[in-house]
């Protein structure tokens, strides 16, 4: 069951400048940052609020580490902006299989490693009314190894 908005992924050209915009404008601080080479991103997670399933909701700022990555290609075509939305679930395996059975393309055969050691998969945007959609199971709800 999908129980929260885990994060909204925002593609940007310059992660440090974008982090500074969110800090100076809204007061959001970086909760966690990392490079995910498999996904081709340098990212910062800004924690917005806790959620009643014991997790949290974040903004995820994403700078590509290479031009041929998903975010790199998307930025070249669209410029900066909202890249994807991610729903949190305690069971990414079960929920992604159930959604696949409904005819939606799930992009990975098995979930891969996401931010803060979460397990993630994606649904094809063309099957989701134009929205690249991610499903996330946190490593431990609301706990991160900074
Ligand atoms: C592409 N399209 C999108 C889109 N990306 N539509 C909405 N939102 C997006 N983000 C559309 C394109 O405009 C195009 O439509 C069609 O999908 C095919 O796109 P493409 O440019 O030819 O690119 P593909 O097909 O090579 O790849 C698209 C696909 C890819 C969604 C399969 O981006 C992918 O595998 N994404 C999942 C991984 C990902 O996004 N990783 C980065 C975040 P037209 O109409 O022009 O044909 S990593 C992350 O978020 C992790 C770290 C985490 O959360 O922990």
Backbone and ligand atoms as CSV (ligand in chain L), in Angstrom:
chain,resi,resn,atom,element,x,y,z
A,1,UNK,N,N,0.841,-1.191,0.000
A,1,UNK,CA,C,0.000,0.000,0.000
A,1,UNK,C,C,0.887,1.256,0.000
A,2,UNK,N,N,0.537,2.181,-0.859
A,2,UNK,CA,C,1.307,3.424,-0.930
A,2,UNK,C,C,0.777,4.370,0.149
A,3,UNK,N,N,1.641,4.817,1.038
A,3,UNK,CA,C,1.164,5.502,2.240
A,3,UNK,C,C,1.641,6.949,2.389
A,4,UNK,N,N,2.510,7.395,1.494
A,4,UNK,CA,C,2.946,8.791,1.640
A,4,UNK,C,C,3.565,9.262,0.324
A,5,UNK,N,N,3.693,10.553,0.167
A,5,UNK,CA,C,4.607,11.076,-0.847
A,5,UNK,C,C,5.988,11.014,-0.209
A,6,UNK,N,N,6.834,10.113,-0.712
A,6,UNK,CA,C,8.179,9.991,-0.148
A,6,UNK,C,C,9.026,11.193,-0.563
A,7,UNK,N,N,9.000,11.493,-1.848
A,7,UNK,CA,C,9.717,12.689,-2.289
A,7,UNK,C,C,9.234,13.157,-3.650
A,8,UNK,N,N,9.585,14.386,-3.945
A,8,UNK,CA,C,9.420,14.951,-5.279
A,8,UNK,C,C,10.820,15.204,-5.799
A,9,UNK,N,N,11.126,14.635,-6.954
A,9,UNK,CA,C,12.461,14.770,-7.536
A,9,UNK,C,C,12.517,15.970,-8.465
A,10,UNK,N,N,13.473,16.844,-8.236
A,10,UNK,CA,C,13.609,18.087,-9.005
A,10,UNK,C,C,14.974,18.103,-9.672
A,11,UNK,N,N,14.960,18.183,-10.991
A,11,UNK,CA,C,16.212,18.178,-11.754
A,11,UNK,C,C,16.787,19.588,-11.815
A,12,UNK,N,N,18.107,19.687,-11.616
A,12,UNK,CA,C,18.749,21.008,-11.653
A,12,UNK,C,C,20.126,20.889,-12.301
A,13,UNK,N,N,20.605,22.018,-12.810
A,13,UNK,CA,C,21.924,22.039,-13.443
A,13,UNK,C,C,23.034,22.135,-12.404
A,14,UNK,N,N,22.777,22.857,-11.313
A,14,UNK,CA,C,23.831,23.124,-10.322
A,14,UNK,C,C,23.267,22.838,-8.931
A,15,UNK,N,N,23.634,21.684,-8.374
A,15,UNK,CA,C,23.053,21.250,-7.100
A,15,UNK,C,C,23.331,22.259,-5.985
A,16,UNK,N,N,24.554,22.751,-5.895
A,16,UNK,CA,C,24.894,23.639,-4.780
A,16,UNK,C,C,24.071,24.929,-4.826
A,17,UNK,N,N,23.925,25.491,-6.029
A,17,UNK,CA,C,23.126,26.725,-6.155
A,17,UNK,C,C,21.658,26.459,-5.842
A,18,UNK,N,N,21.166,25.296,-6.230
A,18,UNK,CA,C,19.753,24.977,-5.992
A,18,UNK,C,C,19.507,24.727,-4.516
A,19,UNK,N,N,20.423,24.018,-3.864
A,19,UNK,CA,C,20.327,23.827,-2.413
A,19,UNK,C,C,20.288,25.177,-1.715
A,20,UNK,N,N,21.126,26.091,-2.150
A,20,UNK,CA,C,21.175,27.409,-1.522
A,20,UNK,C,C,19.864,28.180,-1.728
A,21,UNK,N,N,19.259,28.030,-2.914
A,21,UNK,CA,C,17.945,28.658,-3.154
A,21,UNK,C,C,16.914,28.139,-2.152
A,22,UNK,N,N,16.851,26.821,-1.971
A,22,UNK,CA,C,15.836,26.250,-1.066
A,22,UNK,C,C,16.117,26.620,0.392
A,23,UNK,N,N,17.409,26.777,0.735
A,23,UNK,CA,C,17.758,27.182,2.100
A,23,UNK,C,C,17.389,28.650,2.337
A,24,UNK,N,N,17.842,29.509,1.405
A,24,UNK,CA,C,17.651,30.949,1.597
A,24,UNK,C,C,16.198,31.362,1.445
A,25,UNK,N,N,15.453,30.694,0.572
A,25,UNK,CA,C,14.078,31.101,0.289
A,25,UNK,C,C,13.085,30.510,1.266
A,26,UNK,N,N,13.278,29.229,1.597
A,26,UNK,CA,C,12.280,28.532,2.428
A,26,UNK,C,C,12.821,28.090,3.787
A,27,UNK,N,N,14.120,28.095,3.949
A,27,UNK,CA,C,14.703,27.616,5.200
A,27,UNK,C,C,14.888,26.114,5.263
A,28,UNK,N,N,14.773,25.405,4.134
A,28,UNK,CA,C,14.968,23.949,4.137
A,28,UNK,C,C,16.462,23.628,4.149
A,29,UNK,N,N,16.843,22.708,5.030
A,29,UNK,CA,C,18.248,22.311,5.132
A,29,UNK,C,C,18.460,20.934,4.516
A,30,UNK,N,N,19.704,20.650,4.140
A,30,UNK,CA,C,20.029,19.326,3.582
A,30,UNK,C,C,20.036,18.302,4.717
A,31,UNK,N,N,19.223,17.259,4.557
A,31,UNK,CA,C,19.125,16.178,5.540
A,31,UNK,C,C,20.138,15.092,5.211
A,32,UNK,N,N,20.375,14.894,3.924
A,32,UNK,CA,C,21.260,13.824,3.457
A,32,UNK,C,C,21.701,14.169,2.044
A,33,UNK,N,N,22.938,13.830,1.700
A,33,UNK,CA,C,23.372,13.986,0.299
A,33,UNK,C,C,24.242,12.811,-0.082
A,34,UNK,N,N,24.248,12.483,-1.363
A,34,UNK,CA,C,25.056,11.358,-1.833
A,34,UNK,C,C,25.168,11.420,-3.348
A,35,UNK,N,N,26.086,10.610,-3.880
A,35,UNK,CA,C,26.172,10.380,-5.317
A,35,UNK,C,C,25.703,8.955,-5.567
A,36,UNK,N,N,24.771,8.798,-6.506
A,36,UNK,CA,C,24.308,7.470,-6.901
A,36,UNK,C,C,24.790,7.253,-8.332
A,37,UNK,N,N,25.905,6.541,-8.476
A,37,UNK,CA,C,26.520,6.378,-9.804
A,37,UNK,C,C,25.646,5.555,-10.731
A,38,UNK,N,N,24.947,4.571,-10.179
A,38,UNK,CA,C,24.085,3.744,-11.030
A,38,UNK,C,C,23.015,4.604,-11.700
A,39,UNK,N,N,22.441,5.532,-10.927
A,39,UNK,CA,C,21.396,6.402,-11.469
A,39,UNK,C,C,21.979,7.632,-12.161
A,40,UNK,N,N,23.257,7.898,-11.970
A,40,UNK,CA,C,23.893,9.044,-12.612
A,40,UNK,C,C,23.476,10.373,-12.016
A,41,UNK,N,N,23.332,10.406,-10.683
A,41,UNK,CA,C,22.920,11.655,-10.035
A,41,UNK,C,C,23.761,11.962,-8.802
A,42,UNK,N,N,23.934,13.263,-8.579
A,42,UNK,CA,C,24.363,13.797,-7.286
A,42,UNK,C,C,23.109,14.418,-6.696
A,43,UNK,N,N,22.812,14.080,-5.445
A,43,UNK,CA,C,21.503,14.476,-4.935
A,43,UNK,C,C,21.569,15.006,-3.520
A,44,UNK,N,N,20.582,15.822,-3.194
A,44,UNK,CA,C,20.404,16.318,-1.820
A,44,UNK,C,C,18.957,16.091,-1.435
A,45,UNK,N,N,18.761,15.513,-0.236
A,45,UNK,CA,C,17.408,15.291,0.282
A,45,UNK,C,C,17.116,16.368,1.326
A,46,UNK,N,N,16.038,17.104,1.108
A,46,UNK,CA,C,15.600,18.129,2.051
A,46,UNK,C,C,14.349,17.593,2.732
A,47,UNK,N,N,14.437,17.329,4.032
A,47,UNK,CA,C,13.304,16.731,4.738
A,47,UNK,C,C,12.264,17.808,5.028
A,48,UNK,N,N,11.030,17.573,4.568
A,48,UNK,CA,C,9.976,18.573,4.732
A,48,UNK,C,C,9.116,18.274,5.944
A,49,UNK,N,N,8.699,17.005,6.087
A,49,UNK,CA,C,7.822,16.655,7.213
A,49,UNK,C,C,7.832,15.154,7.460
A,50,UNK,N,N,7.529,14.779,8.703
A,50,UNK,CA,C,7.292,13.378,9.013
A,50,UNK,C,C,5.890,12.998,8.559
A,51,UNK,N,N,5.660,11.690,8.411
A,51,UNK,CA,C,4.352,11.224,7.949
A,51,UNK,C,C,3.803,10.191,8.921
A,52,UNK,N,N,2.495,9.971,8.877
A,52,UNK,CA,C,1.878,9.140,9.918
A,52,UNK,C,C,2.120,7.646,9.726
A,53,UNK,N,N,2.866,7.263,8.682
A,53,UNK,CA,C,3.288,5.864,8.565
A,53,UNK,C,C,4.683,5.655,9.159
A,54,UNK,N,N,5.201,6.683,9.833
A,54,UNK,CA,C,6.532,6.577,10.439
A,54,UNK,C,C,7.651,6.995,9.514
A,55,UNK,N,N,7.322,7.372,8.287
A,55,UNK,CA,C,8.335,7.814,7.332
A,55,UNK,C,C,8.423,9.326,7.285
A,56,UNK,N,N,8.797,9.837,6.135
A,56,UNK,CA,C,8.928,11.280,5.966
A,56,UNK,C,C,8.766,11.618,4.493
A,57,UNK,N,N,8.571,12.906,4.236
A,57,UNK,CA,C,8.506,13.408,2.869
A,57,UNK,C,C,9.651,14.388,2.639
A,58,UNK,N,N,10.241,14.298,1.465
A,58,UNK,CA,C,11.431,15.077,1.129
A,58,UNK,C,C,11.250,15.774,-0.216
A,59,UNK,N,N,12.024,16.813,-0.432
A,59,UNK,CA,C,12.341,17.255,-1.785
A,59,UNK,C,C,13.686,16.637,-2.115
A,60,UNK,N,N,13.815,16.119,-3.303
A,60,UNK,CA,C,15.069,15.497,-3.738
A,60,UNK,C,C,15.609,16.323,-4.911
A,61,UNK,N,N,16.709,17.015,-4.677
A,61,UNK,CA,C,17.325,17.833,-5.729
A,61,UNK,C,C,18.364,16.978,-6.436
A,62,UNK,N,N,18.307,16.960,-7.768
A,62,UNK,CA,C,19.104,16.027,-8.569
A,62,UNK,C,C,19.920,16.757,-9.620
A,63,UNK,N,N,21.232,16.572,-9.573
A,63,UNK,CA,C,22.122,17.085,-10.619
A,63,UNK,C,C,22.726,15.881,-11.326
A,64,UNK,N,N,22.694,15.840,-12.649
A,64,UNK,CA,C,23.260,14.669,-13.333
A,64,UNK,C,C,24.774,14.609,-13.207
A,65,UNK,N,N,25.301,13.386,-13.112
A,65,UNK,CA,C,26.762,13.211,-13.125
A,65,UNK,C,C,27.259,12.923,-14.531
A,66,UNK,N,N,26.339,12.623,-15.443
A,66,UNK,CA,C,26.729,12.411,-16.839
A,66,UNK,C,C,25.554,12.756,-17.751
A,67,UNK,N,N,25.894,13.204,-18.976
A,67,UNK,CA,C,24.867,13.704,-19.893
A,67,UNK,C,C,23.904,12.620,-20.345
A,68,UNK,N,N,24.383,11.359,-20.397
A,68,UNK,CA,C,23.524,10.284,-20.923
A,68,UNK,C,C,22.694,9.608,-19.827
A,69,UNK,N,N,22.684,10.180,-18.624
A,69,UNK,CA,C,21.840,9.640,-17.550
A,69,UNK,C,C,20.393,10.069,-17.781
A,70,UNK,N,N,19.474,9.455,-17.039
A,70,UNK,CA,C,18.054,9.808,-17.178
A,70,UNK,C,C,17.842,11.293,-16.905
A,71,UNK,N,N,18.442,11.799,-15.843
A,71,UNK,CA,C,18.251,13.214,-15.495
A,71,UNK,C,C,18.990,14.119,-16.484
A,72,UNK,N,N,20.163,13.696,-16.930
A,72,UNK,CA,C,20.916,14.489,-17.909
A,72,UNK,C,C,20.139,14.658,-19.206
A,73,UNK,N,N,19.571,13.566,-19.695
A,73,UNK,CA,C,18.779,13.622,-20.934
A,73,UNK,C,C,17.533,14.485,-20.748
A,74,UNK,N,N,16.906,14.329,-19.602
A,74,UNK,CA,C,15.661,15.071,-19.351
A,74,UNK,C,C,15.942,16.568,-19.253
A,75,UNK,N,N,17.042,16.935,-18.568
A,75,UNK,CA,C,17.412,18.352,-18.433
A,75,UNK,C,C,17.715,18.977,-19.793
A,76,UNK,N,N,18.423,18.232,-20.638
A,76,UNK,CA,C,18.782,18.771,-21.954
A,76,UNK,C,C,17.533,19.066,-22.778
A,77,UNK,N,N,16.510,18.263,-22.563
A,77,UNK,CA,C,15.284,18.419,-23.349
A,77,UNK,C,C,14.325,19.440,-22.739
A,78,UNK,N,N,14.230,19.442,-21.404
A,78,UNK,CA,C,13.178,20.224,-20.733
A,78,UNK,C,C,13.667,21.392,-19.890
A,79,UNK,N,N,14.957,21.397,-19.550
A,79,UNK,CA,C,15.427,22.382,-18.580
A,79,UNK,C,C,15.050,21.949,-17.177
A,80,UNK,N,N,15.303,22.825,-16.197
A,80,UNK,CA,C,15.083,22.466,-14.795
A,80,UNK,C,C,13.593,22.337,-14.470
A,81,UNK,N,N,13.292,21.496,-13.483
A,81,UNK,CA,C,11.906,21.375,-13.045
A,81,UNK,C,C,11.631,20.040,-12.394
A,82,UNK,N,N,10.344,19.777,-12.141
A,82,UNK,CA,C,9.949,18.526,-11.479
A,82,UNK,C,C,10.196,17.360,-12.434
A,83,UNK,N,N,10.987,16.392,-11.976
A,83,UNK,CA,C,11.367,15.252,-12.810
A,83,UNK,C,C,10.525,14.022,-12.510
A,84,UNK,N,N,10.232,13.786,-11.234
A,84,UNK,CA,C,9.403,12.626,-10.880
A,84,UNK,C,C,8.777,12.811,-9.511
A,85,UNK,N,N,7.778,11.960,-9.239
A,85,UNK,CA,C,7.171,11.898,-7.911
A,85,UNK,C,C,7.371,10.486,-7.394
A,86,UNK,N,N,7.621,10.369,-6.088
A,86,UNK,CA,C,7.872,9.059,-5.488
A,86,UNK,C,C,6.890,8.808,-4.358
A,87,UNK,N,N,6.248,7.637,-4.409
A,87,UNK,CA,C,5.341,7.213,-3.341
A,87,UNK,C,C,6.061,6.230,-2.432
A,88,UNK,N,N,5.859,6.361,-1.135
A,88,UNK,CA,C,6.453,5.455,-0.162
A,88,UNK,C,C,5.542,4.278,0.121
A,89,UNK,N,N,6.158,3.122,0.317
A,89,UNK,CA,C,5.435,1.899,0.654
A,89,UNK,C,C,6.327,1.032,1.539
A,90,UNK,N,N,5.716,0.216,2.379
A,90,UNK,CA,C,6.506,-0.749,3.159
A,90,UNK,C,C,6.897,-1.943,2.304
A,91,UNK,N,N,6.303,-2.091,1.100
A,91,UNK,CA,C,6.487,-3.302,0.292
A,91,UNK,C,C,6.622,-2.954,-1.186
A,92,UNK,N,N,7.794,-2.451,-1.571
A,92,UNK,CA,C,7.985,-2.063,-2.972
A,92,UNK,C,C,7.886,-3.278,-3.899
A,93,UNK,N,N,8.286,-4.450,-3.429
A,93,UNK,CA,C,8.214,-5.655,-4.280
A,93,UNK,C,C,6.751,-5.997,-4.590
A,94,UNK,N,N,5.947,-6.092,-3.546
A,94,UNK,CA,C,4.553,-6.479,-3.728
A,94,UNK,C,C,3.757,-5.427,-4.486
A,95,UNK,N,N,3.975,-4.162,-4.140
A,95,UNK,CA,C,3.202,-3.109,-4.808
A,95,UNK,C,C,3.588,-2.972,-6.281
A,96,UNK,N,N,4.885,-3.121,-6.586
A,96,UNK,CA,C,5.268,-2.985,-7.997
A,96,UNK,C,C,4.728,-4.164,-8.812
A,97,UNK,N,N,4.703,-5.371,-8.235
A,97,UNK,CA,C,4.129,-6.514,-8.955
A,97,UNK,C,C,2.631,-6.312,-9.180
A,98,UNK,N,N,1.932,-5.809,-8.161
A,98,UNK,CA,C,0.486,-5.578,-8.297
A,98,UNK,C,C,0.209,-4.528,-9.369
A,99,UNK,N,N,1.055,-3.505,-9.438
A,99,UNK,CA,C,0.859,-2.447,-10.443
A,99,UNK,C,C,1.219,-2.973,-11.830
A,100,UNK,N,N,2.267,-3.818,-11.914
A,100,UNK,CA,C,2.622,-4.437,-13.198
A,100,UNK,C,C,1.438,-5.267,-13.719
A,101,UNK,N,N,0.774,-5.980,-12.815
A,101,UNK,CA,C,-0.367,-6.819,-13.210
A,101,UNK,C,C,-1.522,-5.988,-13.764
A,102,UNK,N,N,-1.523,-4.687,-13.461
A,102,UNK,CA,C,-2.566,-3.807,-13.990
A,102,UNK,C,C,-2.192,-3.263,-15.367
A,103,UNK,N,N,-1.022,-3.662,-15.875
A,103,UNK,CA,C,-0.639,-3.273,-17.224
A,103,UNK,C,C,0.265,-2.062,-17.304
A,104,UNK,N,N,0.731,-1.579,-16.165
A,104,UNK,CA,C,1.658,-0.435,-16.146
A,104,UNK,C,C,3.086,-0.977,-16.238
A,105,UNK,N,N,3.898,-0.374,-17.112
A,105,UNK,CA,C,5.288,-0.838,-17.223
A,105,UNK,C,C,6.110,-0.446,-15.987
A,106,UNK,N,N,6.636,-1.468,-15.299
A,106,UNK,CA,C,7.571,-1.265,-14.188
A,106,UNK,C,C,8.961,-1.398,-14.793
A,107,UNK,N,N,9.815,-0.393,-14.576
A,107,UNK,CA,C,11.058,-0.315,-15.353
A,107,UNK,C,C,12.135,-1.301,-14.908
A,108,UNK,N,N,12.095,-1.781,-13.676
A,108,UNK,CA,C,13.119,-2.713,-13.199
A,108,UNK,C,C,12.491,-4.062,-12.859
A,109,UNK,N,N,13.213,-5.141,-13.172
A,109,UNK,CA,C,12.733,-6.481,-12.799
A,109,UNK,C,C,12.713,-6.640,-11.288
A,110,UNK,N,N,13.714,-6.049,-10.634
A,110,UNK,CA,C,13.774,-6.086,-9.169
A,110,UNK,C,C,14.182,-4.704,-8.694
A,111,UNK,N,N,13.712,-4.278,-7.527
A,111,UNK,CA,C,14.070,-2.945,-7.037
A,111,UNK,C,C,15.582,-2.752,-6.929
A,112,UNK,N,N,16.017,-1.515,-7.142
A,112,UNK,CA,C,17.441,-1.158,-7.061
A,112,UNK,C,C,17.662,-0.235,-5.872
A,113,UNK,N,N,18.957,0.082,-5.671
A,113,UNK,CA,C,19.304,0.918,-4.524
A,113,UNK,C,C,18.969,2.390,-4.802
A,114,UNK,N,N,18.242,3.014,-3.847
A,114,UNK,CA,C,17.938,4.429,-3.951
A,114,UNK,C,C,18.562,5.200,-2.810
A,115,UNK,N,N,18.130,6.436,-2.691
A,115,UNK,CA,C,18.677,7.337,-1.685
A,115,UNK,C,C,18.576,6.732,-0.282
A,116,UNK,N,N,19.605,6.918,0.512
A,116,UNK,CA,C,19.643,6.481,1.909
A,116,UNK,C,C,19.377,4.974,2.035
A,117,UNK,N,N,19.929,4.217,1.064
A,117,UNK,CA,C,19.784,2.756,1.071
A,117,UNK,C,C,18.344,2.274,0.978
A,118,UNK,N,N,17.496,3.112,0.403
A,118,UNK,CA,C,16.128,2.663,0.129
A,118,UNK,C,C,16.158,1.680,-1.037
A,119,UNK,N,N,15.018,1.030,-1.273
A,119,UNK,CA,C,14.854,0.155,-2.446
A,119,UNK,C,C,13.795,0.795,-3.332
A,120,UNK,N,N,14.144,0.958,-4.619
A,120,UNK,CA,C,13.285,1.763,-5.499
A,120,UNK,C,C,13.011,1.060,-6.819
A,121,UNK,N,N,11.878,1.428,-7.416
A,121,UNK,CA,C,11.640,1.112,-8.815
A,121,UNK,C,C,10.858,2.261,-9.426
A,122,UNK,N,N,10.735,2.241,-10.758
A,122,UNK,CA,C,10.045,3.323,-11.469
A,122,UNK,C,C,8.961,2.750,-12.369
A,123,UNK,N,N,7.913,3.551,-12.573
A,123,UNK,CA,C,6.846,3.239,-13.521
A,123,UNK,C,C,7.008,4.161,-14.727
A,124,UNK,N,N,6.755,3.628,-15.916
A,124,UNK,CA,C,7.004,4.426,-17.122
A,124,UNK,C,C,6.056,5.620,-17.186
A,125,UNK,N,N,6.596,6.815,-17.456
A,125,UNK,CA,C,5.724,8.012,-17.472
A,125,UNK,C,C,4.621,7.931,-18.514
A,126,UNK,N,N,4.871,7.222,-19.609
A,126,UNK,CA,C,3.843,7.139,-20.662
A,126,UNK,C,C,2.639,6.315,-20.212
A,127,UNK,N,N,2.822,5.489,-19.166
A,127,UNK,CA,C,1.700,4.707,-18.621
A,127,UNK,C,C,1.065,5.393,-17.422
A,128,UNK,N,N,1.602,6.565,-17.043
A,128,UNK,CA,C,1.143,7.263,-15.825
A,128,UNK,C,C,0.774,8.707,-16.139
A,129,UNK,N,N,0.135,8.906,-17.280
A,129,UNK,CA,C,-0.346,10.243,-17.653
A,129,UNK,C,C,0.775,11.277,-17.615
A,130,UNK,N,N,1.963,10.862,-18.097
A,130,UNK,CA,C,3.063,11.816,-18.256
A,130,UNK,C,C,3.916,12.032,-17.025
A,131,UNK,N,N,3.651,11.278,-15.947
A,131,UNK,CA,C,4.412,11.482,-14.702
A,131,UNK,C,C,5.334,10.291,-14.463
A,132,UNK,N,N,6.647,10.518,-14.493
A,132,UNK,CA,C,7.574,9.468,-14.065
A,132,UNK,C,C,7.334,9.232,-12.576
A,133,UNK,N,N,6.996,7.993,-12.230
A,133,UNK,CA,C,6.553,7.665,-10.869
A,133,UNK,C,C,7.492,6.627,-10.271
A,134,UNK,N,N,7.940,6.901,-9.074
A,134,UNK,CA,C,8.863,6.009,-8.363
A,134,UNK,C,C,8.148,5.417,-7.153
A,135,UNK,N,N,8.478,4.186,-6.829
A,135,UNK,CA,C,8.014,3.550,-5.588
A,135,UNK,C,C,9.226,3.316,-4.708
A,136,UNK,N,N,9.106,3.617,-3.420
A,136,UNK,CA,C,10.241,3.593,-2.502
A,136,UNK,C,C,9.904,2.841,-1.222
A,137,UNK,N,N,10.769,1.934,-0.828
A,137,UNK,CA,C,10.726,1.397,0.530
A,137,UNK,C,C,11.984,1.864,1.254
A,138,UNK,N,N,11.796,2.625,2.318
A,138,UNK,CA,C,12.932,3.168,3.069
A,138,UNK,C,C,13.702,2.049,3.752
A,139,UNK,N,N,15.004,2.279,3.956
A,139,UNK,CA,C,15.809,1.305,4.699
A,139,UNK,C,C,15.280,1.182,6.120
A,140,UNK,N,N,15.032,2.308,6.742
A,140,UNK,CA,C,14.412,2.339,8.065
A,140,UNK,C,C,13.621,3.631,8.089
A,141,UNK,N,N,12.327,3.562,8.361
A,141,UNK,CA,C,11.513,4.775,8.279
A,141,UNK,C,C,12.110,5.937,9.065
A,142,UNK,N,N,12.276,7.045,8.363
A,142,UNK,CA,C,12.662,8.303,8.985
A,142,UNK,C,C,14.048,8.284,9.638
A,143,UNK,N,N,14.869,7.314,9.294
A,143,UNK,CA,C,16.211,7.270,9.857
A,143,UNK,C,C,17.209,7.284,8.702
A,144,UNK,N,N,18.181,8.145,8.782
A,144,UNK,CA,C,19.185,8.202,7.725
A,144,UNK,C,C,20.575,8.238,8.334
A,145,UNK,N,N,21.507,7.616,7.631
A,145,UNK,CA,C,22.903,7.705,8.004
A,145,UNK,C,C,23.477,8.889,7.259
A,146,UNK,N,N,23.554,10.012,7.905
A,146,UNK,CA,C,23.980,11.230,7.216
A,146,UNK,C,C,25.375,11.015,6.663
L,1,LIG,C1,C,11.284,10.887,-20.077
L,1,LIG,N1,N,10.006,11.164,-20.382
L,1,LIG,C2,C,9.407,11.692,-19.315
L,1,LIG,C3,C,10.409,11.742,-18.310
L,1,LIG,N2,N,11.560,11.231,-18.813
L,1,LIG,N3,N,8.153,12.108,-19.093
L,1,LIG,C4,C,7.877,12.621,-17.870
L,1,LIG,N4,N,8.793,12.705,-16.866
L,1,LIG,C5,C,10.059,12.290,-17.057
L,1,LIG,N5,N,10.939,12.382,-16.074
L,1,LIG,C6,C,9.346,10.970,-21.679
L,1,LIG,C7,C,10.101,11.692,-22.775
L,1,LIG,O1,O,9.685,13.037,-22.889
L,1,LIG,C8,C,9.735,10.876,-23.996
L,1,LIG,O2,O,8.460,11.261,-24.459
L,1,LIG,C9,C,9.635,9.471,-23.444
L,1,LIG,O3,O,9.398,9.597,-22.033
L,1,LIG,C10,C,10.918,8.691,-23.664
L,1,LIG,O4,O,11.970,9.454,-23.096
L,1,LIG,P1,P,13.476,9.501,-23.619
L,1,LIG,O5,O,13.987,10.850,-23.409
L,1,LIG,O6,O,13.563,8.897,-24.989
L,1,LIG,O7,O,14.237,8.606,-22.599
L,1,LIG,P2,P,14.269,7.054,-22.363
L,1,LIG,O8,O,13.116,6.357,-22.995
L,1,LIG,O9,O,15.635,6.593,-22.713
L,1,LIG,O10,O,14.106,7.036,-20.781
L,1,LIG,C11,C,12.945,7.473,-20.132
L,1,LIG,C12,C,12.832,6.649,-18.845
L,1,LIG,C13,C,14.159,6.847,-18.071
L,1,LIG,C14,C,11.634,7.175,-18.044
L,1,LIG,C15,C,12.618,5.173,-19.182
L,1,LIG,O11,O,14.325,8.219,-17.792
L,1,LIG,C16,C,14.249,6.046,-16.813
L,1,LIG,O12,O,14.583,4.860,-16.830
L,1,LIG,N6,N,13.960,6.683,-15.647
L,1,LIG,C17,C,14.033,5.985,-14.359
L,1,LIG,C18,C,15.332,6.259,-13.661
L,1,LIG,C19,C,15.520,7.709,-13.319
L,1,LIG,O13,O,14.782,8.588,-13.758
L,1,LIG,N7,N,16.590,7.993,-12.516
L,1,LIG,C20,C,16.903,9.336,-12.077
L,1,LIG,C21,C,16.393,9.605,-10.718
L,1,LIG,P3,P,8.173,11.570,-26.009
L,1,LIG,O14,O,6.734,11.960,-26.054
L,1,LIG,O15,O,9.143,12.656,-26.382
L,1,LIG,O16,O,8.458,10.261,-26.702
L,1,LIG,S1,S,17.301,8.627,-9.552
L,1,LIG,C22,C,16.425,8.696,-8.120
L,1,LIG,O17,O,15.426,9.347,-8.063
L,1,LIG,C23,C,16.994,7.866,-6.976
L,1,LIG,C24,C,18.394,8.250,-6.687
L,1,LIG,C25,C,16.148,7.935,-5.698
L,1,LIG,O18,O,15.022,8.452,-5.716
L,1,LIG,O19,O,16.601,7.438,-4.664
